[in-house]
Amino acid sequence: GVRIQTLGTLTVGTNGIIKADGGKGANASGSGTTAGGGGGGSGGAVFLRAQSISLNSTNLSLSAVPGGAGTGLALNTAGGSGGLGRIRLEDNDGLVTGSSSKASPAASVDAVQ
């Protein structure tokens, strides 16, 4: 995971992107008919901590989705999806400001004050 910590103010500006997405599983290949697809990777972890955190909501994008399953060569041989990632915002003054209309619906995002 990634941890960013500062004693001052942390600002994520316009068009900012915070991602903790998992990778897609590999698709099966070869000439066999029973090869299965690879499983998706789990999302990662991003931890941001500061005295104060300001999020510019204009085009801020937050995402912590699981990686998708790879496809198999035969019916029902796809790999499984990965697990959710996690984004945590923690500030000391209790004033995490801003929001994002582009947060992934599957993202696990905490604002701790």
N, C-alpha and C positions, 0 to 999 in steps of 0.2 A: 504494500500500500504506500501511499504518499501522505506525508504529514508536513504541513506548512504552519509555522507558528511565529508570531511577532508580538512585541510589546506594544506596538502602536495600532493604527487602523489598517485593516485589510480591505481593499476595495476591488471588487470584480466589476470591470467596466462594461460599456456597451459592446455587444457582440462577444462577450466572454463565454467560454465553454468550460464546464467542469464535467469530466466523463470518468466513469469507472465501469465501463462496459466489458462484458466477456466476449471472447472471440468465437466465431462460428466453427463447428466441428467439420472435419474434412469429409468430403463426399467419397464413397466407395469407388474404386476403380478396378480395372482388370477384366478378365474374361469369365470369372466364376459367377454363378447366379445367386450365391448366398452371402456375398460379402456385405457387411453392415457398415453404416456410416459412423463417423466419429462423434463422440459427445461434445456438446458445446462447452466452452470454458465459463467458469463462474465470473461474475463481475468482481471488480477489485474494490479497494477501499481508499477514500480520500478524506482526510481529516484536516480541517482548517480551524485554527485557534488564534484569537487576537483579542486585544482590549476591546475593540469594536469592529464589527463587520458590516460593510455596506455593499449591497448587491444592486447593480444598475439593471432594472427590469426591462429596458428597451428591447434587447435581443439576447438576454442571458439564457443559456441553455444548460440544463442539468440533466444528466443521464447516468443511470446505474443498472442497465438491463442485462439479463443473462445472454450468453451466446446461444445461437440457434443450433439445432441438430443438423448433422450432415446426413445426406440421403444415402440410402442403401441401394443395392442392385435388385433386390427382390422385395416383394410386398412385406410391409411391417419390419423392415430391417434398418430403419433410420436410427441414428443415435439419439440420446436424450438431450434435452436442453440443459444449460448450465444454471447455476444459482444466481440470485440477485446480487448486485454490488451494493455498496453503502457509501453515502456522502454525509459527513457530519460537520456542521458549522457550530462552533462554540465560542462565545464571547464572554468577557468579564463584566461588561457594563449592562448586560440585559437588553441591548438595543440592536439586535440584528435587524437591519433595515432593508427594505426592498423585497422583491419577489420575482418569480419567473412564471410566465405563462407557457413556457416551453419545457417545463419539467416533464420528464418521461413518466407516464402513469404507473409504470412498474418500478420506478426508482424508489429506493429507500433513502429519504432525505430527512435529516434531523436538524433542527435549529435549537440548540441548547443555550439557555441564557441563565 
